[in-house]
């Protein structure tokens, strides 16, 4: 007989399943032309404004440059202590600079820090030529990687982000990219939290030239540990930010703002709003027994039921009060049922969206009772009255 059991829990979102239905308008009128905030763990969209509108990503492009280099390091196609030669093309790059000189031999790790911390366009070209053979060859690698990561509305023609009509992305795609950097390369992600970087030579003192990280949320918003700013005249001011408090990590992308002041105010305000209003919860842990079902003709009278993967959610504190979860399964479970076999479902209900169903599985193999014990087991089961719903 089917059994229904309501769980005293209030949560929502399976890992990897975004809940766009819970996207909220910004808490106030923001000046950013494009924006999105997502929960890193669940993919839940917490706030958005034109998230799929094509935009100039400016120096936020460098996150893709970094990702391609990180991937090459992982595959041993490059080494952190490998030295690359600075070309004239790299040296001539305008805009933000690491102060490289033609002919310099610079370690890959130093160049990475130059792209991440001080947004050096020269460092980007040096890395691109070192791995891809040319800027154009490296751009092809960037586009191939973007496709692999699911960035459906992005195209790159250079590694630094200087404006080009064929070079574009979206706020949603940059949020996807930021999430992959954090998830796929935890060993390199700490570079994004470094506050300053020194390289080059001060012609007056002979000392290395020290520059500050441009991220306006670092050291200001508690928990922020990355990622990257950007600016071009046509793209405006933008920033991709991530930070973690407790179990909640947020990723924010804002772009198209008129000044560094607005960029700082909006990125800081939105991150604080996100941490203040949303939390990430684990409803059910994979392998943890959430119900014991009666067994028919088994060596044990009951068997544990569980889920195969963690069930995790991100909700506002108000929304979670209206959430409900319940389980339903067929009882008794027959002896001989193998571990992992689905026997029911866990259903999570949330206001304003469709129910989410998760398979309910058997936590262990159910051994059959011997022939001499079958009659006694059957009588015990019938006397216990284990049918019906609850």
Number of C-alpha atoms within 10 A of each C-alpha: 12 14 17 17 14 14 15 9 15 19 25 28 25 25 17 12 12 20 21 15 12 18 17 13 12 17 11 9 8 19 15 21 19 23 28 27 30 28 27 27 23 23 24 27 22 27 20 22 19 15 22 17 16 16 23 31 32 27 28 27 25 25 22 24 27 24 21 24 25 23 16 14 14 13 10 10 11 17 16 15 11 12 17 18 17 22 19 14 13 24 21 15 18 11 13 16 21 26 18 26 17 13 12 13 14 19 16 22 15 18 25 25 22 26 28 30 27 26 26 26 27 30 30 28 28 28 29 27 21 21 19 19 12 15 23 16 15 25 21 16 18 27 18 14 18 23 13 10 13 12 19 14 18 23 19 25 21 25 29 30 23 23 19 13 8 12 19 21 23 26 32 26 22 28 28 19 22 27 20 15 21 17 13 15 14 11 11 15 20 13 17 21 18 17 16 14 18 18 17 15 14 12 9 6 8 9 12 14 15 14 17 12 20 19 27 20 25 22 12 11 15 15 18 23 21 26 30 27 30 26 25 17 12 14 21 21 26 34 30 26 27 27 21 16 12 9 10 18 21 28 27 28 29 30 30 24 22 17 12 16 11 16 25 18 13 21 26 19 16 20 22 13 13 23 19 11 12 19 20 23 19 16 18 21 15 14 18 14 16 17 16 14 20 21 26 24 26 23 16 15 18 16 21 20 24 26 23 18 14 16 21 19 26 29 24 16 12 10 16 19 14 13 17 19 21 16 20 19 22 18 19 21 21 16 19 15 18 15 14 18 15 19 19 22 20 24 20 25 19 21 13 10 11 10 14 15 16 18 20 23 23 27 23 16 15 24 16 18 16 10 8 8 13 16 11 10 19 15 10 14 18 11 9 10 8 15 15 11 13 9
